[in-house]
Amino acid sequence: MVLAKSIHMRNKTMKHKPVSAEYKIIKVPLRTAFIIYGRIDGYEHVLDNLIHLKKKYNADYFCSLNKEVKTAYHQKLYDSLGMKADQIHNEKTPVAPDYILNMGYRTPPEYQFMYSAFYQQCKTFELMEKYEKKHGIKYDCVVVYRADIETRESLNINELKANTIYIPEGDSWGGVSALFAYGKRDVMKIYSTLFRSLEPLCKKGIQEPQRPGYKDVGVNHEFLILLQMNANGVHIQRFNHDYNLHKGRHAKLPEYQTP
């Protein structure tokens, strides 16, 4: 098995170099799927990284968006990542139920946003499952990844431990980061289909004591992920990765897409 280099600690003085130029493509004996969903605005600024990851892991991409039809903007992403019709799903997210909209910590539009993210992520994983069944395959590794991530180091998947999910440090907001994660398929199914357990998790979140330093955050995306992992006995392994969300994600494109 060829292993990637160990993940380095963040280096604030590191110069930004194109990912493809700084890191050699490696081959790993893992059938890998990347799941992107909901919000893809700004992907054109980081498309080189998305293509790099596809080549590096010989990966297949799957995408579900909160939109009824594809647009030329979306199609360019699909074509660049080699995605076919059975790897793409478009569906407007239903209106969130009252148990979410009335939790009281945030405004109803903010909770609709969160509800849509969980809904579309679940739809993307289900799309992947259908693809597996159709083609008679099974993915070893699943990576849930935002299409607007700007990174200064290549994502290195060295090994996958059983019952373990790998989530980067930072952006935790009283839980764990919701920006990307990876792990074995069975663990990532628990992570990606959180939507199916959303109501009991929300009710449990309301009953949980306030987390130190986050008393005004309430029940949020990050905290619900933490509750889901804990409820299923999944070990969370944090790691350092030098990345951020590209500022271009806020651009008001003609075909503006939200989760």
C-alpha positions as a printed NumPy array, in Angstrom:
array([[  0.   ,   0.   ,   0.   ],
       [  1.361,   3.395,  -0.968],
       [  0.786,   5.912,   1.761],
       [  0.546,   9.655,   1.364],
       [  2.789,  11.951,   3.352],
       [  1.719,  12.592,   6.919],
       [ -0.537,  15.558,   7.376],
       [  1.442,  18.578,   8.476],
       [  0.567,  21.12 ,  11.141],
       [ -0.52 ,  24.463,   9.799],
       [  2.282,  26.695,   8.645],
       [  1.2  ,  30.317,   8.573],
       [  4.265,  31.315,   6.572],
       [  3.722,  28.714,   3.876],
       [  3.546,  30.191,   0.412],
       [  0.507,  29.379,  -1.656],
       [  1.398,  27.059,  -4.519],
       [ -0.922,  25.238,  -6.906],
       [ -1.844,  21.921,  -5.342],
       [ -1.048,  19.98 ,  -8.502],
       [  2.447,  21.459,  -8.625],
       [  3.346,  20.866,  -4.987],
       [  2.018,  17.342,  -4.453],
       [  2.514,  14.299,  -6.593],
       [ -0.525,  12.224,  -7.447],
       [ -0.512,   8.999,  -5.469],
       [ -2.429,   5.785,  -5.908],
       [ -4.195,   4.167,  -2.988],
       [ -6.062,   0.852,  -3.094],
       [ -9.26 ,   2.45 ,  -1.825],
       [-12.35 ,   2.912,  -3.965],
       [-13.185,   6.485,  -3.037],
       [-16.285,   8.648,  -3.425],
       [-16.525,  12.399,  -2.877],
       [-19.885,  13.838,  -1.845],
       [-20.628,  17.489,  -2.52 ],
       [-24.021,  18.956,  -1.851],
       [-26.139,  22.028,  -1.27 ],
       [-23.887,  25.014,  -1.823],
       [-21.374,  25.006,  -4.667],
       [-21.085,  28.753,  -5.344],
       [-17.524,  29.773,  -6.059],
       [-16.351,  26.327,  -7.138],
       [-14.677,  27.849, -10.214],
       [-12.065,  29.454,  -7.94 ],
       [-10.962,  26.104,  -6.5  ],
       [-11.786,  23.755,  -9.364],
       [ -8.125,  22.778,  -9.753],
       [ -8.179,  21.321,  -6.232],
       [-11.37 ,  19.331,  -6.894],
       [ -9.855,  17.888, -10.077],
       [ -6.584,  17.188,  -8.25 ],
       [ -8.428,  15.141,  -5.594],
       [-10.302,  13.191,  -8.254],
       [ -7.042,  12.238,  -9.956],
       [ -5.16 ,  11.62 ,  -6.732],
       [ -7.674,   9.102,  -5.415],
       [ -9.177,   7.986,  -8.737],
       [-12.421,   9.104,  -7.125],
       [-16.019,   9.43 ,  -8.247],
       [-17.981,  12.567,  -7.373],
       [-21.659,  12.742,  -6.439],
       [-23.73 ,  15.889,  -6.042],
       [-27.239,  16.847,  -4.916],
       [-28.387,  20.457,  -5.106],
       [-31.369,  22.385,  -3.821],
       [-32.433,  23.259,  -7.337],
       [-35.028,  21.786,  -9.667],
       [-32.977,  21.94 , -12.852],
       [-29.34 ,  21.991, -13.853],
       [-27.805,  25.192, -15.195],
       [-24.79 ,  25.864, -17.381],
       [-22.895,  26.957, -14.263],
       [-23.505,  23.602, -12.591],
       [-22.916,  21.609, -15.768],
       [-19.389,  22.966, -16.066],
       [-18.576,  21.532, -12.639],
       [-20.147,  18.174, -13.506],
       [-18.233,  17.939, -16.782],
       [-14.941,  18.949, -15.148],
       [-15.311,  16.168, -12.567],
       [-16.517,  13.523, -15.024],
       [-19.957,  13.261, -13.454],
       [-22.71 ,  11.491, -15.386],
       [-26.486,  11.683, -14.981],
       [-26.546,   8.928, -12.335],
       [-24.136,  10.945, -10.17 ],
       [-26.26 ,  14.106, -10.103],
       [-29.483,  14.922,  -8.275],
       [-31.55 ,  18.107,  -8.317],
       [-34.436,  18.6  ,  -5.91 ],
       [-35.863,  21.537,  -4.02 ],
       [-35.635,  20.984,  -0.289],
       [-39.043,  20.802,   1.43 ],
       [-39.98 ,  23.372,   4.044],
       [-38.494,  22.425,   7.396],
       [-40.932,  21.118,  10.032],
       [-41.966,  23.177,  13.055],
       [-39.763,  21.251,  15.491],
       [-36.754,  22.814,  13.753],
       [-38.087,  26.22 ,  12.802],
       [-39.332,  26.913,  16.322],
       [-36.284,  25.831,  18.34 ],
       [-35.756,  29.488,  19.226],
       [-31.985,  29.828,  19.005],
       [-31.925,  31.163,  15.453],
       [-34.316,  32.611,  12.898],
       [-36.522,  30.267,  10.833],
       [-34.56 ,  31.05 ,   7.614],
       [-31.317,  30.044,   9.324],
       [-32.838,  26.756,  10.461],
       [-34.252,  26.156,   6.981],
       [-30.708,  26.574,   5.696],
       [-29.442,  23.953,   8.16 ],
       [-32.328,  21.589,   7.398],
       [-31.589,  21.842,   3.678],
       [-27.926,  21.02 ,   4.197],
       [-28.761,  17.785,   6.045],
       [-31.487,  16.932,   3.509],
       [-29.239,  17.363,   0.46 ],
       [-26.339,  15.515,   2.083],
       [-28.592,  12.54 ,   2.743],
       [-29.876,  12.661,  -0.848],
       [-26.306,  12.628,  -2.138],
       [-25.395,   9.554,  -0.093],
       [-28.541,   7.796,  -1.321],
       [-27.543,   8.709,  -4.879],
       [-24.161,   7.098,  -4.267],
       [-25.847,   3.949,  -2.929],
       [-27.975,   3.677,  -6.072],
       [-24.844,   4.075,  -8.179],
       [-23.114,   1.304,  -6.231],
       [-26.04 ,  -1.05 ,  -6.769],
       [-26.304,  -0.192, -10.464],
       [-22.608,  -0.769, -11.146],
       [-22.043,  -3.631,  -8.685],
       [-19.419,  -1.817,  -6.619],
       [-18.877,  -0.702,  -3.035],
       [-16.847,   2.31 ,  -1.966],
       [-14.211,   1.835,   0.734],
       [-13.785,   5.507,   1.578],
       [-16.304,   8.354,   1.434],
       [-15.296,  12.006,   1.661],
       [-17.929,  14.665,   2.347],
       [-16.392,  17.814,   0.918],
       [-17.468,  21.364,   0.182],
       [-16.995,  22.547,  -3.387],
       [-15.777,  25.973,  -2.217],
       [-12.814,  24.829,  -0.095],
       [ -9.55 ,  26.635,  -0.785],
       [ -6.602,  24.599,   0.448],
       [ -2.872,  25.146,   0.739],
       [ -2.01 ,  21.481,   1.214],
       [ -3.245,  18.318,  -0.398],
       [ -5.711,  16.178,   1.549],
       [ -3.818,  13.033,   2.502],
       [ -5.827,   9.941,   3.406],
       [ -3.249,   7.623,   4.922],
       [ -5.314,   4.897,   6.511],
       [ -8.848,   4.4  ,   7.726],
       [ -9.516,   2.973,  11.153],
       [-12.718,   1.119,  11.938],
       [-15.517,   3.076,  13.607],
       [-13.591,   6.333,  13.166],
       [-14.438,   9.561,  11.375],
       [-11.765,  12.087,  10.437],
       [-12.771,  15.741,  10.83 ],
       [-10.398,  18.748,  10.606],
       [ -9.711,  20.963,  13.584],
       [-11.412,  24.343,  13.853],
       [-14.845,  25.701,  12.886],
       [-16.425,  23.622,  15.655],
       [-18.922,  26.052,  17.247],
       [-19.495,  23.807,  20.23 ],
       [-19.525,  20.613,  18.159],
       [-17.273,  19.507,  15.301],
       [-16.6  ,  21.128,  11.949],
       [-19.315,  20.623,   9.326],
       [-17.097,  21.64 ,   6.392],
       [-15.66 ,  18.251,   5.453],
       [-15.008,  14.787,   6.818],
       [-13.969,  11.343,   5.643],
       [-13.903,   7.758,   6.802],
       [-14.939,   4.227,   5.95 ],
       [-18.223,   3.826,   4.139],
       [-20.211,   2.5  ,   7.111],
       [-19.135,   5.389,   9.338],
       [-19.816,   7.956,   6.638],
       [-23.301,   6.555,   6.187],
       [-24.004,   7.406,   9.835],
       [-22.594,  10.881,   9.24 ],
       [-24.286,  11.532,   5.892],
       [-27.751,  10.25 ,   6.777],
       [-28.084,  12.256,   9.993],
       [-31.218,  13.718,   8.388],
       [-33.081,  10.481,   9.169],
       [-32.512,  11.051,  12.905],
       [-32.873,  14.805,  12.858],
       [-35.975,  15.176,  15.037],
       [-34.732,  13.145,  18.036],
       [-31.311,  14.771,  17.736],
       [-32.839,  18.249,  17.806],
       [-34.902,  17.36 ,  20.869],
       [-31.834,  15.933,  22.575],
       [-29.845,  19.032,  21.655],
       [-32.382,  21.306,  23.302],
       [-32.113,  19.267,  26.527],
       [-28.308,  19.221,  26.55 ],
       [-26.569,  21.643,  28.921],
       [-25.012,  24.65 ,  27.257],
       [-21.473,  24.028,  26.079],
       [-18.676,  26.1  ,  27.639],
       [-18.065,  29.198,  25.556],
       [-21.078,  28.6  ,  23.323],
       [-24.059,  29.452,  25.494],
       [-25.683,  31.589,  22.801],
       [-25.086,  29.219,  19.892],
       [-27.815,  26.735,  20.764],
       [-28.591,  23.755,  18.548],
       [-26.541,  24.178,  15.392],
       [-25.196,  22.078,  12.531],
       [-21.903,  21.325,  14.266],
       [-23.499,  20.287,  17.549],
       [-25.975,  17.944,  15.832],
       [-23.102,  16.173,  14.064],
       [-21.373,  15.684,  17.415],
       [-24.568,  14.268,  18.936],
       [-25.013,  11.881,  15.989],
       [-21.469,  10.562,  16.242],
       [-21.723,  10.135,  20.029],
       [-25.1  ,   8.422,  19.785],
       [-23.621,   5.83 ,  17.424],
       [-20.361,   5.345,  19.297],
       [-18.204,   6.714,  16.484],
       [-14.721,   7.883,  17.439],
       [-13.908,  11.366,  16.138],
       [-10.293,  11.897,  15.137],
       [ -9.375,  15.533,  14.521],
       [ -6.479,  16.526,  12.3  ],
       [ -4.789,  19.71 ,  11.14 ],
       [ -5.375,  20.9  ,   7.603],
       [ -4.575,  24.294,   6.126],
       [ -7.738,  25.424,   4.354],
       [-10.527,  27.986,   4.308],
       [-13.736,  28.647,   2.4  ],
       [-13.122,  30.762,  -0.686],
       [-14.576,  34.251,  -0.454],
       [-16.05 ,  33.792,  -3.931],
       [-18.792,  31.662,  -2.392],
       [-20.644,  34.864,  -1.526],
       [-20.773,  36.119,  -5.116],
       [-24.303,  36.729,  -6.355],
       [-24.122,  34.779,  -9.569],
       [-26.959,  34.926, -12.099],
       [-27.672,  31.3  , -11.237],
       [-27.146,  31.754,  -7.515],
       [-27.397,  28.477,  -5.622],
       [-28.027,  28.033,  -1.91 ],
       [-28.201,  24.823,   0.135]])
